[in-house]
């Protein structure tokens, strides 16, 4: 029998990432909408130091999809979309005014140091950086909050290495692993929801929780991810899916995100056993409809 202790209400993360287009006014509008209309638990941005993260060749190369670029080079594109740490502090304060948790993904050591100084409740490690052990070590030693890590593009051995590292650091109890397929968008056949069960069976007693980071279209998949044991549901979020940028097409607009939060709450209510063999709602119908064998 499934334990109902596995089913706390799902926590929803709206990943703004860089969908703010480098505009603080848009970023704040997205926070406001996520908090008041969608009613999510967390909004998440990204923090990168492009010159540290990219090689000189990568920095000076063209964007692979020029129609989505905000600069003449890929490096200039990334710089345009980047908020300063002071701007992140302002966004964190704004989130807290709206009773919303602020977070950000960190992609490199400099960004990890800067964001750790803000002391958010949680910091996210993207799939691309989950083997960056210098950065992970810094966070384990200098940051006291939860560390969430996606495992897209990650082999099973690399997953083992990641969890073992946190165990050796004494921080596995603060680690949340996210099942993830890295693609934008991901077709349904590549979501592989049963990876959630695999992660829970393999690491459920070692890490704090298991989550699901989805890059798919629509919201039909996420309630199943929750029912399979994902306690955190993370989805990319935008105000307009047709905006310029790589992530918008794989993001939810506000009404989609609102409906996702609604459906997850309904699913949580539905995940229970009957308290009695016959519920009170059934007894009236039983008297009216149930076939009664003749004695």
Protein Blocks (a to p, Z undefined) as FASTA:
>chain_A
ZZfklmccddddddfkjmnnopaklmmmmmmmmmmmnopabdcdddddfklmpcfklmmm
ccfblmlpcbfbfklmmmmmpccfklmmmmmmmmmmnopacddddfbfklmmmmmmnopa
bdcddfklmmmmklmmmmmmmpcbdcdddfehiafklmmmmmmmmmmnopmmmpccdddd
ddddddfklnommlmmmmmmmmmmmmmbdcdddfbecjklmmmmmmnopabdcddddfbl
kbgcjklmmpccfklmmmmmmmmmmmmmmmccdfbfbdfklmmmmmmmmccddZZ
